[in-house]
Amino acid sequence: MGQGTDPAARNEMSEASKLVVYLELLARGEVESAALARELGLSDREAEHAWSALENLGLIGRIERKNELIVPVSPEAALLRVLRRQRTLIEKRVQEFQHLEEAVASLVDVYIPAVSAERSEIQVSIVSGRNQLLQALNDLSDSAQEIVSFVYSGPTPPLLELRRIFSLDRHLIERGITVRRLHPLRHATAPGGAAHFGNLIDIGVDLRLTPMVPMDMFIADTNLALLPLDPEDPDEGMTVLRGARLVRSFATMFEHIWQGATPYATTRTDRDGLKLTDEQAVIVRMLAEGVKDEKIARNLGVSTRTISRYIAEFMQRLGVTSRFAAGARAAQLGLLDPEPFGADRYSSR
């Protein structure tokens, strides 16, 4: 159990030492941690790993004195403690959900009706799982009368999801509904992203890009909205809000972000003369992702002045005045999309 073995073997020994230490402790009843470590030939790191692992299992107790004492706990007692802790956590979680339900009920049944006559229009529900979420999105689309606004902050969707998005947007536009989509720039710079956005533009989607978006948001007019329960973890599910009084503040948030976003060009500009080398494409892609000149220069092994000069020249060639606009324009032209795919791929297979 010494320190002369390789790291992988030492890790295995550290795991095995838990049982050795525990059995030795059961035989002794109580012992100084340093003394036991020396007797078993454990390094300080291996010993601390063993103490911590056994303590996490509830199999030992540690008494802080001049010399730390380790006290063994029977497996039966440790198991009971773990089960009690699990039950406590479950009870706490149940109480939290009960408090949440009571808060929602109080707000919907008492406070909102007290200041509004729109009680019958207000509904709050939670959906989880792909099937429920798709149904909620279909309900949102079906209920729209004038405009649907989408904000998507997650990773670039796979091809099948892009097909579904394209079909949904085309269906809405055929009904005379205005469709607005707000995406982070990185979606346009992903492989196939520019082509997908071009397909959406072709069918009439109003598309804008922004450096970053706060969370997913789907809003129909100002009456229905889907919002994540936890913006940091989309898998937690979505909250469905119905009623203008509840949805209006989120619609206002969307409008604020929308006004500051960069419109995705509605015309396809000839890209002849703007073809990039592999190195130039790397520079523009990092530029689009918000990477600073210093880091781009380090990655490519050139000076910061060289990178700054190149970016300034590229902005001039594109006819834009900001770095973000340069990244957006490069993506729209397909300069960052080496393997574009067209609308015909949506209907293949």
Secondary structure, DSSP 8 states (H G I E B T S, - for coil): --S-S-HHHHHHHHHHHHHHHHHHHHHHSSEEHHHHHHHHT--HHHHHHHHHHHHHTT-EEEE-SSS-EEEE--HHHHHHHHHHHHHHHHHHHHHHHHHHHHHHHHIIIIIHHHH-S-GGG-EEEEE-SHHHHHHHHHHHHHH-SSEEEEE--SS---HHHHHHHHHHHHHHHHTT-EEEEEEEHHHHHSTTHHHHHHHHHHTT-EEEEES--SS-EEEETTTEEEEESSTT-GGG-EEEEESHHHHHHHHHHHHHHHHHSEE--SS----TT----HHHHHHHHHHHTT--HHHHHHHHTS-HHHHHHHHHHHHHHHT-SSHHHHHHHHHHTTTT-SS---GGGGS--
